[in-house]
């Protein structure tokens, strides 16, 4: 196995472990404090479930490939299922980013109805959409199973190439589709700041919006730009970057989920801390 492949696989595993344990801590803290941010964090936490699936499956996939090393035999079944769960959950992560942005737009545009009804409707809708997205990829890969065509342990060895490319194109289209939603969200944030300049707003709403803003910046630089650049090079010039740099898209996705996990934990912890401070001050004033 070449050095570039070892670097990308080990990096993916390290980032995957960081994301997994950070997200586990977030879920533990939410369960412990019974604080979900007044429904503001619901869709954010939903997407984290798929981040966890990606972390576990990608670590399993990369660890198995590393353990194989230069061996001549391996389990194509394990490669298929670990790889399929990795890339199907990756697509759900992208769909989740769109769901989160739409959730924030609804929270800003219809604050009262969001708290009463819209957050539940969109949470259930998002859950179905993310599960459907993941199921479509799993089904496509399963129907695209082909006899091993290469002597390397890779998902592309056991799934026909046009299915893999189809999923990649779908991912690229979804990334582009998220751009107008992102622009609308940024405009809504700017409008909200002007309206609430001298008016306090819910801390959970503020923190949730901040998380999504930072998440979008990370997504643009870590996923969107590299993915679209790679697509242009592949279809415009016939240059396949993964053959040159190794499985870097997998590593970038792992980096994104790790950053997202740390960001969510830090921001939610700060939000809970601020609430405790306010409650303490209120109690003191009452006395």
Long-range contacts (C-beta under 8 A, 24 or more apart in sequence): 1-65, 1-66, 1-69, 1-70, 2-246, 4-245, 4-246, 5-65, 5-246, 5-247, 6-66, 7-246, 8-245, 8-246, 8-247, 8-248, 8-250, 8-251, 9-62, 9-63, 9-65, 9-66, 9-246, 9-247, 10-62, 10-66, 11-251, 11-254, 11-255, 12-58, 12-59, 12-62, 12-247, 12-250, 12-251, 12-254, 13-58, 13-59, 13-62, 13-63, 13-66, 15-251, 15-254, 15-255, 15-257, 15-258, 16-54, 16-55, 16-56, 16-58, 16-59, 16-62, 16-254, 16-257, 16-258, 17-55, 17-59, 18-258, 18-261, 18-262, 19-51, 19-52, 19-55, 19-254, 19-257, 19-258, 19-260, 19-261, 20-52, 20-55, 20-56, 20-59, 22-258, 22-261, 22-262, 22-264, 22-265, 23-48, 23-51, 23-52, 23-55, 23-261, 23-264, 23-265, 24-52, 25-265, 26-261, 26-264, 26-265, 26-268, 29-265, 29-268, 29-269, 29-272, 30-268, 33-272, 35-272, 35-275, 37-204, 37-207, 37-208, 37-268, 37-271, 38-115, 38-202, 38-204, 38-205, 39-114, 39-115, 39-119, 39-120, 40-107, 40-119, 40-202, 40-204, 40-205, 40-207, 40-208, 41-204, 41-208, 41-268, 42-103, 42-119, 42-123, 43-96, 43-99, 43-100, 43-103, 43-119, 43-122, 43-123, 43-126, 44-100, 44-103, 44-208, 44-211, 44-212, 44-264, 46-96, 46-99, 46-123, 46-126, 46-127, 46-130, 47-93, 47-96, 47-97, 47-99, 47-100, 47-130, 48-260, 48-261, 48-264, 50-89, 50-92, 50-93, 50-96, 50-130, 50-134, 51-93, 51-96, 51-257, 51-260, 51-261, 53-85, 53-89, 53-92, 54-86, 54-89, 54-90, 54-93, 54-253, 54-254, 54-257, 55-254, 55-257, 57-82, 57-85, 57-86, 57-89, 58-86, 58-250, 58-253, 58-254, 61-86, 61-155, 62-247, 62-250, 64-153, 65-153, 65-154, 68-153, 72-151, 74-153, 76-148, 76-157, 76-158, 79-153, 79-154, 79-155, 79-157, 79-158, 80-141, 80-145, 80-155, 80-158, 80-159, 83-141, 83-154, 83-155, 83-159, 84-137, 84-138, 84-141, 84-142, 84-155, 84-159, 85-138, 86-155, 86-250, 87-137, 87-141, 87-155, 87-167, 88-133, 88-134, 88-135, 88-137, 88-138, 88-141, 89-134, 90-171, 90-253, 91-133, 91-134, 91-137, 91-167, 91-170, 91-171, 91-174, 92-130, 92-131, 92-133, 92-134, 93-253, 93-256, 93-257, 94-171, 94-174, 94-175, 94-178, 94-223, 95-129, 95-130, 95-133, 95-174, 96-126, 96-130, 97-178, 97-215, 97-216, 97-219, 98-174, 98-177, 98-178, 98-181, 99-126, 99-129, 99-130, 100-212, 100-215, 101-178, 101-181, 101-182, 101-185, 101-212, 101-216, 102-181, 104-185, 104-188, 104-208, 104-209, 104-212, 105-181, 105-184, 105-185, 105-188, 107-205, 107-208, 107-209, 108-185, 108-188, 108-189, 108-191, 108-192, 108-205, 108-209, 109-188, 111-205, 137-167, 140-166, 140-167, 141-167, 168-231, 169-231, 171-227, 172-227, 172-228, 172-231, 175-223, 175-224, 175-227, 175-228, 176-228, 178-219, 182-216, 185-212, 185-216, 186-213, 189-213, 203-271, 203-274, 203-275, 204-271, 207-267, 207-268, 207-270, 207-271, 210-267, 211-263, 211-264, 211-267, 211-268, 214-263, 215-260, 215-263, 218-256, 218-259, 218-260, 218-263, 219-256, 222-252, 222-255, 222-256, 222-259, 223-252, 223-253, 223-256, 226-252
